[in-house]
């Protein structure tokens, strides 16, 4: 069976932090500029590493 990385929409991740790109960057351990680049270039999904970080942070926050 082939393993597939999680698919998390950039828009959903942003909604979870009230649309704050800096807050999402802090959550993922990256700069807000990186998050802004995803938004301005129209990236649909978080990169795989950040998707795992996002899931881990959401799990720890619950």
PDB file of N, CA, C, O and CB in Angstrom:
ATOM      1  N   UNK A   1       0.837  -1.174   0.000  1.00  0.00           N
ATOM      2  CA  UNK A   1       0.000   0.000   0.000  1.00  0.00           C
ATOM      3  C   UNK A   1       0.885   1.241   0.000  1.00  0.00           C
ATOM      4  O   UNK A   1       1.838   1.340   0.773  1.00  0.00           O
ATOM      5  CB  UNK A   1      -0.954  -0.004   1.211  1.00  0.00           C
ATOM      6  N   UNK A   2       0.562   2.163  -0.860  1.00  0.00           N
ATOM      7  CA  UNK A   2       1.354   3.385  -0.973  1.00  0.00           C
ATOM      8  C   UNK A   2       0.885   4.403   0.063  1.00  0.00           C
ATOM      9  O   UNK A   2      -0.312   4.655   0.203  1.00  0.00           O
ATOM     10  CB  UNK A   2       1.252   3.976  -2.400  1.00  0.00           C
ATOM     11  N   UNK A   3       1.841   4.984   0.788  1.00  0.00           N
ATOM     12  CA  UNK A   3       1.518   5.981   1.805  1.00  0.00           C
ATOM     13  C   UNK A   3       1.403   7.357   1.165  1.00  0.00           C
ATOM     14  O   UNK A   3       2.181   7.701   0.276  1.00  0.00           O
ATOM     15  CB  UNK A   3       2.585   5.992   2.920  1.00  0.00           C
ATOM     16  N   UNK A   4       0.431   8.143   1.617  1.00  0.00           N
ATOM     17  CA  UNK A   4       0.228   9.473   1.062  1.00  0.00           C
ATOM     18  C   UNK A   4       0.276  10.510   2.181  1.00  0.00           C
ATOM     19  O   UNK A   4      -0.314  10.319   3.244  1.00  0.00           O
ATOM     20  CB  UNK A   4      -1.116   9.551   0.301  1.00  0.00           C
ATOM     21  N   UNK A   5       0.987  11.613   1.928  1.00  0.00           N
ATOM     22  CA  UNK A   5       1.075  12.702   2.898  1.00  0.00           C
ATOM     23  C   UNK A   5      -0.287  13.367   3.066  1.00  0.00           C
ATOM     24  O   UNK A   5      -1.115  13.336   2.155  1.00  0.00           O
ATOM     25  CB  UNK A   5       2.131  13.739   2.460  1.00  0.00           C
ATOM     26  N   UNK A   6      -0.520  13.976   4.247  1.00  0.00           N
ATOM     27  CA  UNK A   6      -1.803  14.648   4.460  1.00  0.00           C
ATOM     28  C   UNK A   6      -1.977  15.838   3.521  1.00  0.00           C
ATOM     29  O   UNK A   6      -1.013  16.529   3.193  1.00  0.00           O
ATOM     30  CB  UNK A   6      -1.922  15.109   5.909  1.00  0.00           C
ATOM     31  N   UNK A   7      -3.204  16.066   3.098  1.00  0.00           N
ATOM     32  CA  UNK A   7      -3.545  17.190   2.223  1.00  0.00           C
ATOM     33  C   UNK A   7      -4.354  18.192   3.046  1.00  0.00           C
ATOM     34  O   UNK A   7      -5.519  17.950   3.363  1.00  0.00           O
ATOM     35  CB  UNK A   7      -4.350  16.712   0.949  1.00  0.00           C
ATOM     36  N   UNK A   8      -3.728  19.312   3.385  1.00  0.00           N
ATOM     37  CA  UNK A   8      -4.400  20.358   4.150  1.00  0.00           C
ATOM     38  C   UNK A   8      -4.410  21.619   3.307  1.00  0.00           C
ATOM     39  O   UNK A   8      -3.361  22.110   2.890  1.00  0.00           O
ATOM     40  CB  UNK A   8      -3.700  20.605   5.528  1.00  0.00           C
ATOM     41  N   UNK A   9      -5.592  22.134   3.061  1.00  0.00           N
ATOM     42  CA  UNK A   9      -5.718  23.349   2.267  1.00  0.00           C
ATOM     43  C   UNK A   9      -5.100  24.529   3.002  1.00  0.00           C
ATOM     44  O   UNK A   9      -5.272  24.675   4.212  1.00  0.00           O
ATOM     45  CB  UNK A   9      -7.192  23.633   1.943  1.00  0.00           C
ATOM     46  N   UNK A  10      -4.387  25.360   2.275  1.00  0.00           N
ATOM     47  CA  UNK A  10      -3.805  26.575   2.856  1.00  0.00           C
ATOM     48  C   UNK A  10      -4.915  27.432   3.451  1.00  0.00           C
ATOM     49  O   UNK A  10      -4.752  27.996   4.532  1.00  0.00           O
ATOM     50  CB  UNK A  10      -3.004  27.380   1.787  1.00  0.00           C
ATOM     51  N   UNK A  11      -6.037  27.531   2.753  1.00  0.00           N
ATOM     52  CA  UNK A  11      -7.147  28.359   3.247  1.00  0.00           C
ATOM     53  C   UNK A  11      -7.709  27.825   4.557  1.00  0.00           C
ATOM     54  O   UNK A  11      -8.062  28.608   5.438  1.00  0.00           O
ATOM     55  CB  UNK A  11      -8.260  28.433   2.202  1.00  0.00           C
ATOM     56  N   UNK A  12      -7.799  26.499   4.700  1.00  0.00           N
ATOM     57  CA  UNK A  12      -8.289  25.919   5.952  1.00  0.00           C
ATOM     58  C   UNK A  12      -7.318  26.182   7.098  1.00  0.00           C
ATOM     59  O   UNK A  12      -7.734  26.492   8.214  1.00  0.00           O
ATOM     60  CB  UNK A  12      -8.514  24.411   5.791  1.00  0.00           C
ATOM     61  N   UNK A  13      -6.028  26.059   6.818  1.00  0.00           N
ATOM     62  CA  UNK A  13      -5.025  26.327   7.851  1.00  0.00           C
ATOM     63  C   UNK A  13      -5.092  27.785   8.292  1.00  0.00           C
ATOM     64  O   UNK A  13      -4.989  28.083   9.482  1.00  0.00           O
ATOM     65  CB  UNK A  13      -3.610  25.989   7.337  1.00  0.00           C
ATOM     66  N   UNK A  14      -5.262  28.687   7.338  1.00  0.00           N
ATOM     67  CA  UNK A  14      -5.373  30.111   7.675  1.00  0.00           C
ATOM     68  C   UNK A  14      -6.639  30.397   8.476  1.00  0.00           C
ATOM     69  O   UNK A  14      -6.609  31.196   9.411  1.00  0.00           O
ATOM     70  CB  UNK A  14      -5.360  30.962   6.402  1.00  0.00           C
ATOM     71  N   UNK A  15      -7.740  29.759   8.123  1.00  0.00           N
ATOM     72  CA  UNK A  15      -8.983  29.965   8.875  1.00  0.00           C
ATOM     73  C   UNK A  15      -8.842  29.531  10.331  1.00  0.00           C
ATOM     74  O   UNK A  15      -9.476  30.110  11.213  1.00  0.00           O
ATOM     75  CB  UNK A  15     -10.129  29.201   8.218  1.00  0.00           C
ATOM     76  N   UNK A  16      -8.020  28.520  10.586  1.00  0.00           N
ATOM     77  CA  UNK A  16      -7.852  28.035  11.956  1.00  0.00           C
ATOM     78  C   UNK A  16      -7.111  29.034  12.844  1.00  0.00           C
ATOM     79  O   UNK A  16      -7.155  28.927  14.070  1.00  0.00           O
ATOM     80  CB  UNK A  16      -7.109  26.716  11.947  1.00  0.00           C
ATOM     81  N   UNK A  17      -6.429  30.007  12.228  1.00  0.00           N
ATOM     82  CA  UNK A  17      -5.740  31.064  12.990  1.00  0.00           C
ATOM     83  C   UNK A  17      -6.328  32.432  12.642  1.00  0.00           C
ATOM     84  O   UNK A  17      -5.633  33.447  12.681  1.00  0.00           O
ATOM     85  CB  UNK A  17      -4.208  31.046  12.700  1.00  0.00           C
ATOM     86  N   UNK A  18      -7.616  32.440  12.301  1.00  0.00           N
ATOM     87  CA  UNK A  18      -8.352  33.671  11.980  1.00  0.00           C
ATOM     88  C   UNK A  18      -7.736  34.450  10.821  1.00  0.00           C
ATOM     89  O   UNK A  18      -7.801  35.679  10.795  1.00  0.00           O
ATOM     90  CB  UNK A  18      -8.417  34.563  13.201  1.00  0.00           C
ATOM     91  N   UNK A  19      -7.144  33.747   9.869  1.00  0.00           N
ATOM     92  CA  UNK A  19      -6.583  34.397   8.688  1.00  0.00           C
ATOM     93  C   UNK A  19      -5.253  35.085   8.905  1.00  0.00           C
ATOM     94  O   UNK A  19      -4.776  35.791   8.016  1.00  0.00           O
ATOM     95  CB  UNK A  19      -7.540  35.381   8.180  1.00  0.00           C
ATOM     96  N   UNK A  20      -4.643  34.897  10.057  1.00  0.00           N
ATOM     97  CA  UNK A  20      -3.396  35.572  10.411  1.00  0.00           C
ATOM     98  C   UNK A  20      -2.201  34.772   9.879  1.00  0.00           C
ATOM     99  O   UNK A  20      -1.874  33.707  10.403  1.00  0.00           O
ATOM    100  CB  UNK A  20      -3.289  35.756  11.950  1.00  0.00           C
ATOM    101  N   UNK A  21      -1.561  35.294   8.844  1.00  0.00           N
ATOM    102  CA  UNK A  21      -0.434  34.594   8.231  1.00  0.00           C
ATOM    103  C   UNK A  21       0.752  34.479   9.183  1.00  0.00           C
ATOM    104  O   UNK A  21       1.449  33.464   9.184  1.00  0.00           O
ATOM    105  CB  UNK A  21      -0.005  35.307   6.959  1.00  0.00           C
ATOM    106  N   UNK A  22       0.987  35.508   9.990  1.00  0.00           N
ATOM    107  CA  UNK A  22       2.098  35.468  10.947  1.00  0.00           C
ATOM    108  C   UNK A  22       1.857  34.387  11.997  1.00  0.00           C
ATOM    109  O   UNK A  22       2.786  33.678  12.383  1.00  0.00           O
ATOM    110  CB  UNK A  22       2.281  36.843  11.627  1.00  0.00           C
ATOM    111  N   UNK A  23       0.616  34.260  12.458  1.00  0.00           N
ATOM    112  CA  UNK A  23       0.292  33.238  13.460  1.00  0.00           C
ATOM    113  C   UNK A  23       0.476  31.834  12.886  1.00  0.00           C
ATOM    114  O   UNK A  23       0.976  30.942  13.570  1.00  0.00           O
ATOM    115  CB  UNK A  23      -1.153  33.418  13.965  1.00  0.00           C
ATOM    116  N   UNK A  24       0.076  31.642  11.641  1.00  0.00           N
ATOM    117  CA  UNK A  24       0.276  30.336  11.010  1.00  0.00           C
ATOM    118  C   UNK A  24       1.763  30.048  10.859  1.00  0.00           C
ATOM    119  O   UNK A  24       2.204  28.921  11.086  1.00  0.00           O
ATOM    120  CB  UNK A  24      -0.424  30.280   9.636  1.00  0.00           C
ATOM    121  N   UNK A  25       2.530  31.050  10.480  1.00  0.00           N
ATOM    122  CA  UNK A  25       3.977  30.881  10.370  1.00  0.00           C
ATOM    123  C   UNK A  25       4.605  30.484  11.698  1.00  0.00           C
ATOM    124  O   UNK A  25       5.445  29.586  11.752  1.00  0.00           O
ATOM    125  CB  UNK A  25       4.615  32.158   9.863  1.00  0.00           C
ATOM    126  N   UNK A  26       4.193  31.162  12.775  1.00  0.00           N
ATOM    127  CA  UNK A  26       4.714  30.815  14.105  1.00  0.00           C
ATOM    128  C   UNK A  26       4.335  29.389  14.486  1.00  0.00           C
ATOM    129  O   UNK A  26       5.148  28.651  15.044  1.00  0.00           O
ATOM    130  CB  UNK A  26       4.187  31.799  15.164  1.00  0.00           C
ATOM    131  N   UNK A  27       3.103  29.007  14.185  1.00  0.00           N
ATOM    132  CA  UNK A  27       2.634  27.658  14.507  1.00  0.00           C
ATOM    133  C   UNK A  27       3.491  26.605  13.807  1.00  0.00           C
ATOM    134  O   UNK A  27       3.784  25.554  14.376  1.00  0.00           O
ATOM    135  CB  UNK A  27       1.157  27.492  14.106  1.00  0.00           C
ATOM    136  N   UNK A  28       3.888  26.898  12.570  1.00  0.00           N
ATOM    137  CA  UNK A  28       4.635  25.929  11.771  1.00  0.00           C
ATOM    138  C   UNK A  28       6.147  26.069  11.892  1.00  0.00           C
ATOM    139  O   UNK A  28       6.893  25.244  11.365  1.00  0.00           O
ATOM    140  CB  UNK A  28       4.244  26.059  10.337  1.00  0.00           C
ATOM    141  N   UNK A  29       6.602  27.115  12.587  1.00  0.00           N
ATOM    142  CA  UNK A  29       8.038  27.322  12.742  1.00  0.00           C
ATOM    143  C   UNK A  29       8.697  27.891  11.502  1.00  0.00           C
ATOM    144  O   UNK A  29       9.878  27.652  11.253  1.00  0.00           O
ATOM    145  CB  UNK A  29       8.699  26.034  13.103  1.00  0.00           C
ATOM    146  N   UNK A  30       7.929  28.649  10.721  1.00  0.00           N
ATOM    147  CA  UNK A  30       8.456  29.280   9.510  1.00  0.00           C
ATOM    148  C   UNK A  30       8.099  30.764   9.533  1.00  0.00           C
ATOM    149  O   UNK A  30       7.386  31.221  10.427  1.00  0.00           O
ATOM    150  CB  UNK A  30       7.892  28.593   8.222  1.00  0.00           C
ATOM    151  N   UNK A  31       8.591  31.505   8.560  1.00  0.00           N
ATOM    152  CA  UNK A  31       8.321  32.945   8.529  1.00  0.00           C
ATOM    153  C   UNK A  31       6.956  33.237   7.907  1.00  0.00           C
ATOM    154  O   UNK A  31       6.424  32.438   7.136  1.00  0.00           O
ATOM    155  CB  UNK A  31       9.422  33.677   7.747  1.00  0.00           C
ATOM    156  N   UNK A  32       6.403  34.392   8.257  1.00  0.00           N
ATOM    157  CA  UNK A  32       5.128  34.816   7.672  1.00  0.00           C
ATOM    158  C   UNK A  32       5.279  35.059   6.177  1.00  0.00           C
ATOM    159  O   UNK A  32       4.318  34.943   5.417  1.00  0.00           O
ATOM    160  CB  UNK A  32       4.608  36.088   8.366  1.00  0.00           C
ATOM    161  N   UNK A  33       6.504  35.399   5.763  1.00  0.00           N
ATOM    162  CA  UNK A  33       6.764  35.627   4.342  1.00  0.00           C
ATOM    163  C   UNK A  33       6.547  34.333   3.550  1.00  0.00           C
ATOM    164  O   UNK A  33       6.024  34.367   2.437  1.00  0.00           O
ATOM    165  CB  UNK A  33       8.205  36.158   4.129  1.00  0.00           C
ATOM    166  N   UNK A  34       6.944  33.211   4.117  1.00  0.00           N
ATOM    167  CA  UNK A  34       6.718  31.925   3.445  1.00  0.00           C
ATOM    168  C   UNK A  34       5.229  31.652   3.288  1.00  0.00           C
ATOM    169  O   UNK A  34       4.781  31.199   2.235  1.00  0.00           O
ATOM    170  CB  UNK A  34       7.383  30.781   4.228  1.00  0.00           C
ATOM    171  N   UNK A  35       4.472  31.928   4.336  1.00  0.00           N
ATOM    172  CA  UNK A  35       3.020  31.733   4.268  1.00  0.00           C
ATOM    173  C   UNK A  35       2.425  32.670   3.220  1.00  0.00           C
ATOM    174  O   UNK A  35       1.572  32.262   2.432  1.00  0.00           O
ATOM    175  CB  UNK A  35       2.361  31.979   5.656  1.00  0.00           C
ATOM    176  N   UNK A  36       2.874  33.924   3.211  1.00  0.00           N
ATOM    177  CA  UNK A  36       2.373  34.887   2.240  1.00  0.00           C
ATOM    178  C   UNK A  36       2.674  34.437   0.816  1.00  0.00           C
ATOM    179  O   UNK A  36       1.865  34.649  -0.088  1.00  0.00           O
ATOM    180  CB  UNK A  36       2.979  36.263   2.495  1.00  0.00           C
ATOM    181  N   UNK A  37       3.824  33.823   0.613  1.00  0.00           N
ATOM    182  CA  UNK A  37       4.189  33.326  -0.719  1.00  0.00           C
ATOM    183  C   UNK A  37       3.217  32.241  -1.176  1.00  0.00           C
ATOM    184  O   UNK A  37       2.841  32.204  -2.348  1.00  0.00           O
ATOM    185  CB  UNK A  37       5.631  32.778  -0.716  1.00  0.00           C
ATOM    186  N   UNK A  38       2.807  31.358  -0.262  1.00  0.00           N
ATOM    187  CA  UNK A  38       1.831  30.330  -0.617  1.00  0.00           C
ATOM    188  C   UNK A  38       0.526  30.973  -1.073  1.00  0.00           C
ATOM    189  O   UNK A  38      -0.088  30.541  -2.048  1.00  0.00           O
ATOM    190  CB  UNK A  38       1.576  29.389   0.575  1.00  0.00           C
ATOM    191  N   UNK A  39       0.115  32.016  -0.345  1.00  0.00           N
ATOM    192  CA  UNK A  39      -1.159  32.674  -0.653  1.00  0.00           C
ATOM    193  C   UNK A  39      -1.082  33.406  -1.987  1.00  0.00           C
ATOM    194  O   UNK A  39      -1.971  33.265  -2.827  1.00  0.00           O
ATOM    195  CB  UNK A  39      -1.544  33.655   0.467  1.00  0.00           C
ATOM    196  N   UNK A  40      -0.026  34.186  -2.184  1.00  0.00           N
ATOM    197  CA  UNK A  40       0.060  35.007  -3.396  1.00  0.00           C
ATOM    198  C   UNK A  40       0.311  34.180  -4.660  1.00  0.00           C
ATOM    199  O   UNK A  40      -0.083  34.588  -5.753  1.00  0.00           O
ATOM    200  CB  UNK A  40       1.164  36.035  -3.240  1.00  0.00           C
ATOM    201  N   UNK A  41       0.956  33.035  -4.519  1.00  0.00           N
ATOM    202  CA  UNK A  41       1.197  32.188  -5.694  1.00  0.00           C
ATOM    203  C   UNK A  41       0.051  31.216  -5.942  1.00  0.00           C
ATOM    204  O   UNK A  41       0.061  30.487  -6.934  1.00  0.00           O
ATOM    205  CB  UNK A  41       2.497  31.413  -5.526  1.00  0.00           C
ATOM    206  N   UNK A  42      -0.928  31.200  -5.056  1.00  0.00           N
ATOM    207  CA  UNK A  42      -2.091  30.339  -5.244  1.00  0.00           C
ATOM    208  C   UNK A  42      -1.860  28.885  -4.898  1.00  0.00           C
ATOM    209  O   UNK A  42      -2.534  28.006  -5.435  1.00  0.00           O
ATOM    210  CB  UNK A  42      -2.543  30.428  -6.640  1.00  0.00           C
ATOM    211  N   UNK A  43      -0.910  28.614  -4.002  1.00  0.00           N
ATOM    212  CA  UNK A  43      -0.660  27.232  -3.592  1.00  0.00           C
ATOM    213  C   UNK A  43      -1.924  26.674  -2.933  1.00  0.00           C
ATOM    214  O   UNK A  43      -2.530  27.338  -2.093  1.00  0.00           O
ATOM    215  CB  UNK A  43       0.562  27.146  -2.615  1.00  0.00           C
ATOM    216  N   UNK A  44      -2.312  25.483  -3.304  1.00  0.00           N
ATOM    217  CA  UNK A  44      -3.559  24.911  -2.799  1.00  0.00           C
ATOM    218  C   UNK A  44      -3.371  24.210  -1.454  1.00  0.00           C
ATOM    219  O   UNK A  44      -4.173  24.396  -0.540  1.00  0.00           O
ATOM    220  CB  UNK A  44      -4.127  23.933  -3.812  1.00  0.00           C
ATOM    221  N   UNK A  45      -2.312  23.403  -1.332  1.00  0.00           N
ATOM    222  CA  UNK A  45      -2.090  22.615  -0.123  1.00  0.00           C
ATOM    223  C   UNK A  45      -0.805  23.036   0.588  1.00  0.00           C
ATOM    224  O   UNK A  45       0.126  23.553  -0.031  1.00  0.00           O
ATOM    225  CB  UNK A  45      -2.036  21.126  -0.465  1.00  0.00           C
ATOM    226  N   UNK A  46      -0.776  22.803   1.903  1.00  0.00           N
ATOM    227  CA  UNK A  46       0.461  23.015   2.655  1.00  0.00           C
ATOM    228  C   UNK A  46       1.514  22.028   2.147  1.00  0.00           C
ATOM    229  O   UNK A  46       1.171  20.913   1.757  1.00  0.00           O
ATOM    230  CB  UNK A  46       0.224  22.842   4.198  1.00  0.00           C
ATOM    231  N   UNK A  47       2.791  22.423   2.146  1.00  0.00           N
ATOM    232  CA  UNK A  47       3.845  21.447   1.842  1.00  0.00           C
ATOM    233  C   UNK A  47       3.798  20.306   2.870  1.00  0.00           C
ATOM    234  O   UNK A  47       3.321  20.497   3.989  1.00  0.00           O
ATOM    235  CB  UNK A  47       5.256  22.133   1.840  1.00  0.00           C
ATOM    236  N   UNK A  48       4.281  19.150   2.496  1.00  0.00           N
ATOM    237  CA  UNK A  48       4.149  17.953   3.332  1.00  0.00           C
ATOM    238  C   UNK A  48       4.688  18.153   4.750  1.00  0.00           C
ATOM    239  O   UNK A  48       4.006  17.808   5.715  1.00  0.00           O
ATOM    240  CB  UNK A  48       4.870  16.795   2.680  1.00  0.00           C
ATOM    241  N   UNK A  49       5.895  18.701   4.896  1.00  0.00           N
ATOM    242  CA  UNK A  49       6.469  18.879   6.229  1.00  0.00           C
ATOM    243  C   UNK A  49       5.592  19.793   7.079  1.00  0.00           C
ATOM    244  O   UNK A  49       5.345  19.506   8.251  1.00  0.00           O
ATOM    245  CB  UNK A  49       7.890  19.452   6.129  1.00  0.00           C
ATOM    246  N   UNK A  50       5.125  20.887   6.496  1.00  0.00           N
ATOM    247  CA  UNK A  50       4.283  21.810   7.240  1.00  0.00           C
ATOM    248  C   UNK A  50       2.916  21.198   7.538  1.00  0.00           C
ATOM    249  O   UNK A  50       2.308  21.527   8.557  1.00  0.00           O
ATOM    250  CB  UNK A  50       4.118  23.114   6.466  1.00  0.00           C
ATOM    251  N   UNK A  51       2.427  20.327   6.684  1.00  0.00           N
ATOM    252  CA  UNK A  51       1.153  19.647   6.948  1.00  0.00           C
ATOM    253  C   UNK A  51       1.273  18.765   8.189  1.00  0.00           C
ATOM    254  O   UNK A  51       0.368  18.739   9.022  1.00  0.00           O
ATOM    255  CB  UNK A  51       0.721  18.798   5.725  1.00  0.00           C
ATOM    256  N   UNK A  52       2.384  18.046   8.313  1.00  0.00           N
ATOM    257  CA  UNK A  52       2.589  17.224   9.505  1.00  0.00           C
ATOM    258  C   UNK A  52       2.739  18.097  10.752  1.00  0.00           C
ATOM    259  O   UNK A  52       2.190  17.770  11.803  1.00  0.00           O
ATOM    260  CB  UNK A  52       3.828  16.330   9.332  1.00  0.00           C
ATOM    261  N   UNK A  53       3.472  19.195  10.645  1.00  0.00           N
ATOM    262  CA  UNK A  53       3.617  20.111  11.772  1.00  0.00           C
ATOM    263  C   UNK A  53       2.266  20.686  12.184  1.00  0.00           C
ATOM    264  O   UNK A  53       1.959  20.790  13.372  1.00  0.00           O
ATOM    265  CB  UNK A  53       4.587  21.243  11.421  1.00  0.00           C
ATOM    266  N   UNK A  54       1.467  21.055  11.193  1.00  0.00           N
ATOM    267  CA  UNK A  54       0.142  21.613  11.457  1.00  0.00           C
ATOM    268  C   UNK A  54      -0.717  20.596  12.217  1.00  0.00           C
ATOM    269  O   UNK A  54      -1.337  20.933  13.225  1.00  0.00           O
ATOM    270  CB  UNK A  54      -0.549  22.026  10.130  1.00  0.00           C
ATOM    271  N   UNK A  55      -0.751  19.364  11.735  1.00  0.00           N
ATOM    272  CA  UNK A  55      -1.538  18.331  12.409  1.00  0.00           C
ATOM    273  C   UNK A  55      -1.048  18.095  13.827  1.00  0.00           C
ATOM    274  O   UNK A  55      -1.854  17.907  14.738  1.00  0.00           O
ATOM    275  CB  UNK A  55      -1.489  17.030  11.622  1.00  0.00           C
ATOM    276  N   UNK A  56       0.262  18.103  14.022  1.00  0.00           N
ATOM    277  CA  UNK A  56       0.826  17.910  15.352  1.00  0.00           C
ATOM    278  C   UNK A  56       0.440  19.052  16.287  1.00  0.00           C
ATOM    279  O   UNK A  56       0.076  18.810  17.438  1.00  0.00           O
ATOM    280  CB  UNK A  56       2.345  17.789  15.271  1.00  0.00           C
ATOM    281  N   UNK A  57       0.515  20.281  15.810  1.00  0.00           N
ATOM    282  CA  UNK A  57       0.148  21.439  16.630  1.00  0.00           C
ATOM    283  C   UNK A  57      -1.332  21.421  16.978  1.00  0.00           C
ATOM    284  O   UNK A  57      -1.708  21.732  18.108  1.00  0.00           O
ATOM    285  CB  UNK A  57       0.496  22.740  15.903  1.00  0.00           C
ATOM    286  N   UNK A  58      -2.173  21.060  16.019  1.00  0.00           N
ATOM    287  CA  UNK A  58      -3.620  21.004  16.273  1.00  0.00           C
ATOM    288  C   UNK A  58      -3.935  19.910  17.287  1.00  0.00           C
ATOM    289  O   UNK A  58      -4.811  20.082  18.134  1.00  0.00           O
ATOM    290  CB  UNK A  58      -4.401  20.756  14.958  1.00  0.00           C
ATOM    291  N   UNK A  59      -3.220  18.780  17.203  1.00  0.00           N
ATOM    292  CA  UNK A  59      -3.441  17.683  18.147  1.00  0.00           C
ATOM    293  C   UNK A  59      -3.029  18.106  19.553  1.00  0.00           C
ATOM    294  O   UNK A  59      -3.725  17.801  20.522  1.00  0.00           O
ATOM    295  CB  UNK A  59      -2.657  16.424  17.716  1.00  0.00           C
ATOM    296  N   UNK A  60      -1.901  18.808  19.669  1.00  0.00           N
ATOM    297  CA  UNK A  60      -1.415  19.245  20.975  1.00  0.00           C
ATOM    298  C   UNK A  60      -2.273  20.345  21.572  1.00  0.00           C
ATOM    299  O   UNK A  60      -2.336  20.482  22.793  1.00  0.00           O
ATOM    300  CB  UNK A  60       0.009  19.721  20.864  1.00  0.00           C
ATOM    301  N   UNK A  61      -2.938  21.136  20.729  1.00  0.00           N
ATOM    302  CA  UNK A  61      -3.785  22.226  21.216  1.00  0.00           C
ATOM    303  C   UNK A  61      -5.111  21.699  21.760  1.00  0.00           C
ATOM    304  O   UNK A  61      -5.768  22.369  22.557  1.00  0.00           O
ATOM    305  CB  UNK A  61      -4.044  23.239  20.095  1.00  0.00           C
ATOM    306  N   UNK A  62      -5.498  20.517  21.338  1.00  0.00           N
ATOM    307  CA  UNK A  62      -6.807  19.972  21.754  1.00  0.00           C
ATOM    308  C   UNK A  62      -6.782  19.406  23.148  1.00  0.00           C
ATOM    309  O   UNK A  62      -7.802  18.915  23.633  1.00  0.00           O
ATOM    310  CB  UNK A  62      -7.259  18.899  20.798  1.00  0.00           C
TER     311      UNK A  62
END
